[in-house]
Amino acid sequence: MNVKSCQCTFYPTSLLSFKELVFGCSDSTFHAVSDCQGPIAATLIYNPNAQSHFGAFKKASLAHTSSPIVGLQLNVCIKQCWYQSNTSTQRLIHESPTQVTKLSGELNCIRWATGLQEIVDNLIAAFITQNGAPPFEIPQMRFVRAALAIVANETHDTYMIEEVIDDAAEGRFVKYIGNSSAKPLKNLTGDEAYRAQFLAFSQHVQYIKTKGLAFIADYQGTLSPRSRYACTAHHWTGGKSLLTDPQIITGEDTGHVFSDGNLLSTHLLFPEEHDCNAFCKFFKLKLLTLNASATAFPNSTPDTSKSRILEGRQLMGSGHSNVGGRRGTQGPMPMQFSNVE
């Protein structure tokens, strides 16, 4: 076995609440090194010849660290961004400066998704405290902890590391909702479909609480049997299923943030495509209509809101384990987010 040990500096991504992310924004672009919660020196151990999994733009494989970096486990998933050669079908790994830029974008997406999902958790907890628990189970799900790793060598090899999503231990990997539509994937049944409904409800909460400015897409992760629990009036019991590779969907008024995976068509069509379900009804979320898009666009009228829906349809016509995603450099959220609830 060809095992490689590398001395690295790890830069764990800071976990912030959504309000902390919004009001802590500066004019500078998020950078995984300067905006981390504090560097950690440790060893990264992996087999460079081991099987890797390739997503649309990232390569992923298993490794472990000499001390815990993300979560409590030593086992980690390591990722690098790749591109295809102009002269062959060969997949090539980007050089380190490009890795830092691209992986900073990935890590930024994870931290914003963590903050947005916290909005959902907070709404559920507050509602249950006041009104009592629902007569159904509430899935417990969270996004993976992640960090940037830079090797102490001449080329400064760069990786993103995440908590491992282990199919054998955590349950089957499932894609629940993509980034091109708010509708859950059609092939889901049973527990998968149930969790997809919960995540669709989560999008509804995020859309309302940010006043139509943002919600999470590309929901994917484990179907862990340990995260199906009944909910009490005060707390949930058990662990949480892990989610990875999220995309943040924002409207045109926020500017071009979260890069290529942030599809304007998905945002424009959300009020029309979202189907309220038992979660939405129990937690008494406001129904979304064509006029709901006026919330995201203060200058809209019902007619212009409808035209935005049609624009979204036109845009739609144009164009695993911890693997996948299409992201790029992502800057801070614009200050329009100061109106979040």
C-alpha positions in Angstrom: 0.0 0.0 0.0 1.4 3.4 -1.0 0.5 5.6 2.0 1.5 9.2 1.9 1.9 11.4 5.0 1.9 15.2 4.6 2.4 17.9 7.2 -0.4 20.4 6.7 -1.9 23.5 8.0 -5.6 23.1 8.3 -8.0 26.0 8.2 -11.4 25.0 9.6 -14.4 27.0 8.3 -16.0 29.1 11.0 -19.5 28.1 11.9 -21.6 31.3 12.1 -25.3 31.9 12.5 -27.1 33.4 9.5 -27.4 36.8 11.1 -23.7 36.7 12.0 -23.0 35.9 8.3 -25.2 38.7 7.1 -24.1 41.5 9.5 -20.5 40.3 9.5 -20.1 40.8 5.8 -17.3 43.0 4.6 -16.5 44.2 1.1 -13.8 41.5 0.7 -14.4 38.1 -0.8 -14.5 35.2 1.5 -11.1 33.4 1.8 -10.8 30.0 3.4 -7.4 30.9 5.0 -8.0 34.4 6.3 -11.6 33.7 7.3 -11.1 30.5 9.2 -11.7 29.9 12.9 -7.9 29.3 13.5 -5.2 27.3 11.8 -4.3 23.8 13.1 -1.0 21.9 12.3 -1.5 18.2 11.8 -0.7 15.3 9.4 -2.8 14.3 6.5 -2.5 10.6 5.6 -3.9 9.1 2.4 -3.2 6.6 -0.4 -2.6 8.6 -3.7 -3.3 5.4 -5.7 -6.6 4.7 -4.0 -9.8 4.8 -6.0 -11.2 8.3 -6.3 -14.7 9.5 -7.2 -15.2 12.3 -9.8 -18.1 14.7 -9.7 -18.7 17.4 -12.3 -15.8 19.5 -11.1 -14.3 17.9 -8.0 -12.4 14.7 -7.2 -13.0 13.0 -3.8 -11.2 10.3 -2.0 -10.8 9.0 1.6 -8.0 10.0 4.0 -7.4 10.5 7.7 -5.8 13.1 9.9 -3.4 12.7 12.9 -5.8 14.6 15.1 -9.5 15.7 14.7 -9.9 18.6 12.4 -13.6 18.4 11.3 -15.9 16.8 13.8 -14.6 14.1 16.2 -13.4 11.5 13.7 -10.0 11.1 12.2 -11.4 9.8 8.9 -12.1 12.5 6.4 -13.0 13.0 2.7 -10.5 15.0 0.7 -11.5 16.9 -2.4 -9.7 18.8 -5.2 -11.1 20.7 -8.2 -10.2 19.3 -11.6 -10.6 20.3 -15.3 -10.4 18.4 -18.5 -7.4 18.7 -20.8 -7.9 20.5 -24.1 -6.1 17.7 -26.0 -7.4 14.6 -24.4 -10.1 13.2 -22.0 -7.6 13.3 -19.1 -8.8 15.0 -15.9 -6.2 17.4 -14.6 -5.9 18.8 -11.1 -5.8 22.6 -10.8 -2.7 24.2 -9.4 -2.7 25.3 -5.8 -3.6 29.0 -6.2 -6.6 28.0 -8.3 -7.5 25.3 -5.7 -7.5 27.9 -2.9 -9.9 30.2 -4.9 -12.2 27.4 -6.0 -12.3 25.5 -2.7 -12.9 28.8 -0.9 -16.0 29.1 -2.9 -17.1 25.5 -1.9 -16.4 26.2 1.8 -18.3 29.5 1.6 -21.3 27.7 0.2 -21.2 25.2 3.1 -21.0 27.9 5.8 -24.0 29.9 4.3 -26.0 26.7 3.9 -25.3 25.9 7.6 -26.6 29.3 8.6 -29.7 29.0 6.4 -30.5 25.6 7.7 -30.2 27.0 11.3 -33.1 29.4 10.4 -35.2 26.3 9.9 -34.1 24.6 13.1 -34.9 27.8 15.1 -38.3 28.2 13.6 -39.2 24.6 14.4 -38.0 24.9 18.0 -39.8 28.2 18.6 -43.0 26.9 17.1 -43.0 23.7 19.1 -42.2 25.5 22.3 -45.3 27.6 21.8 -47.7 25.2 20.1 -46.5 21.7 20.9 -44.9 18.9 18.8 -46.3 17.7 15.5 -47.9 14.3 15.2 -45.1 13.2 12.8 -41.3 12.8 12.9 -39.0 15.7 12.0 -35.8 14.6 10.2 -32.6 15.9 11.7 -30.1 17.0 9.1 -27.0 19.2 9.0 -24.2 20.1 6.7 -20.7 18.6 7.0 -18.0 20.4 8.9 -15.2 21.3 6.5 -11.7 22.9 6.2 -9.0 23.9 3.8 -5.7 21.9 4.0 -2.4 23.2 2.6 0.5 20.9 2.5 3.9 22.1 3.7 5.8 21.3 0.5 7.2 23.3 -2.5 3.9 23.3 -4.4 1.7 23.8 -1.4 -0.8 21.1 -2.5 -4.2 22.2 -1.5 -7.3 20.1 -0.5 -10.7 20.6 1.0 -11.5 18.1 3.8 -14.9 17.2 5.1 -16.5 14.8 7.5 -16.8 11.5 5.8 -20.2 10.5 4.5 -19.9 6.8 4.9 -22.6 4.8 3.1 -21.9 1.7 5.2 -22.2 3.5 8.5 -24.5 6.4 7.8 -26.9 4.9 5.3 -27.3 5.3 1.5 -26.3 8.6 -0.2 -29.3 10.3 -1.7 -29.8 13.4 -3.8 -33.1 15.0 -2.7 -33.4 18.3 -4.6 -31.2 19.6 -7.4 -30.3 23.2 -8.2 -32.3 23.6 -11.4 -35.7 23.2 -9.7 -37.3 23.5 -6.3 -39.2 20.2 -6.8 -37.8 17.1 -5.1 -36.4 14.5 -7.5 -39.1 12.2 -8.9 -37.4 8.9 -8.2 -37.6 9.2 -4.4 -39.8 6.9 -2.3 -40.4 6.0 1.3 -38.0 7.7 3.7 -36.2 9.4 0.9 -39.3 11.1 -0.3 -40.3 12.0 3.3 -36.9 13.8 3.9 -37.2 15.5 0.5 -40.5 16.9 1.7 -38.9 18.2 4.8 -36.1 19.8 2.8 -38.7 21.4 0.5 -40.3 22.8 3.6 -36.8 24.1 4.7 -36.5 26.0 1.4 -40.0 27.6 2.0 -38.8 28.7 5.5 -35.6 30.1 4.1 -37.4 32.0 1.3 -39.8 33.6 3.7 -37.3 34.4 6.5 -34.9 36.1 4.0 -37.9 37.9 2.4 -37.4 36.0 -0.9 -33.7 36.6 -1.2 -32.1 33.1 -0.7 -32.6 29.4 -0.1 -30.6 26.2 -0.3 -30.6 23.9 -3.3 -28.7 20.8 -4.3 -29.7 19.0 -1.1 -27.9 15.7 -0.9 -26.5 13.4 1.7 -27.0 10.3 3.8 -30.3 8.6 4.6 -29.2 7.7 8.2 -31.7 5.6 10.2 -30.3 7.2 13.3 -31.8 10.5 12.4 -35.5 9.5 12.3 -36.9 10.6 15.6 -40.0 11.8 17.1 -39.9 15.4 18.3 -40.8 16.6 21.8 -41.8 20.1 22.8 -38.3 21.0 23.8 -35.7 18.9 21.9 -34.9 16.3 19.4 -33.1 13.1 20.3 -30.4 11.2 18.3 -27.9 12.2 15.7 -28.2 14.0 12.4 -27.9 12.9 8.8 -25.1 14.7 7.0 -25.6 16.9 3.9 -22.9 18.0 1.5 -22.2 20.1 -1.6 -25.0 22.6 -1.2 -25.8 25.5 -3.6 -27.2 28.8 -2.4 -29.9 30.2 -4.8 -30.3 34.0 -4.7 -32.2 36.6 -6.8 -30.9 38.9 -9.3 -31.0 41.9 -6.9 -28.3 40.3 -4.8 -25.7 40.4 -7.6 -23.8 37.5 -9.1 -22.9 35.5 -6.0 -22.3 31.8 -5.5 -21.3 31.5 -9.1 -22.5 29.1 -11.8 -24.6 26.8 -9.7 -26.7 29.8 -8.5 -29.3 29.6 -11.2 -31.6 32.6 -11.6 -34.3 30.5 -13.1 -34.6 28.4 -10.0 -35.1 31.5 -7.9 -37.6 33.1 -10.3 -39.7 29.9 -10.5 -39.6 29.1 -6.8 -43.0 30.6 -5.9 -44.6 28.6 -8.7 -42.7 25.3 -8.3 -42.8 24.9 -4.6 -45.6 22.6 -3.4 -46.6 23.1 0.2 -46.7 19.8 2.2 -47.6 18.6 5.6 -44.6 20.3 7.2 -45.5 23.7 5.6 -49.1 23.4 6.8 -48.3 22.3 10.3 -45.8 25.1 10.9 -48.3 27.6 9.3 -46.1 28.9 6.6 -47.5 31.6 4.3 -48.6 30.2 0.9 -46.4 31.2 -2.0 -48.2 32.6 -5.1 -47.1 34.5 -8.2 -47.3 37.7 -6.1 -44.8 36.2 -3.6 -42.0 37.1 -6.0 -42.8 40.8 -5.3 -41.5 40.1 -1.8 -38.1 39.5 -3.3 -38.4 42.4 -5.8 -39.9 45.4 -3.9 -40.6 47.3 -7.2 -42.6 44.4 -8.7 -46.3 44.4 -9.5 -48.3 41.2 -10.0 -47.8 41.6 -13.8 -44.1 42.0 -13.5 -43.9 39.2 -11.0 -45.7 37.0 -13.6 -43.2 38.1 -16.3 -40.3 37.1 -14.0 -41.9 33.6 -13.7 -42.0 33.4 -17.5 -38.5 34.6 -17.7 -37.5 31.8 -15.4 -39.1 29.3 -17.6 -37.2 30.6 -20.6 -34.0 30.4 -18.6 -34.8 26.8 -17.7 -35.0 25.9 -21.4 -31.5 27.2 -22.1 -29.3 25.4 -20.3 -22.6 9.4 -4.8 -20.8 10.2 -1.6 -19.2 13.6 -0.8 -18.7 14.3 -4.5 -20.1 16.8 -7.0 -21.2 20.4 -7.3 -20.4 23.3 -9.6 -19.2 26.3 -7.8 -16.8 29.1 -8.1 -15.5 32.1 -6.1 -18.2 33.4 -3.9 -18.2 36.7 -2.1 -20.2 38.0 0.8 -23.9 38.5 0.6 -24.9 42.0 -0.3 -26.4 44.2 2.4 -29.9 43.7 1.0 -29.8 40.8 3.5 -30.0 43.2 6.3 -33.8 42.8 6.1 -33.8 39.2 7.2 -36.2 38.3 10.0 
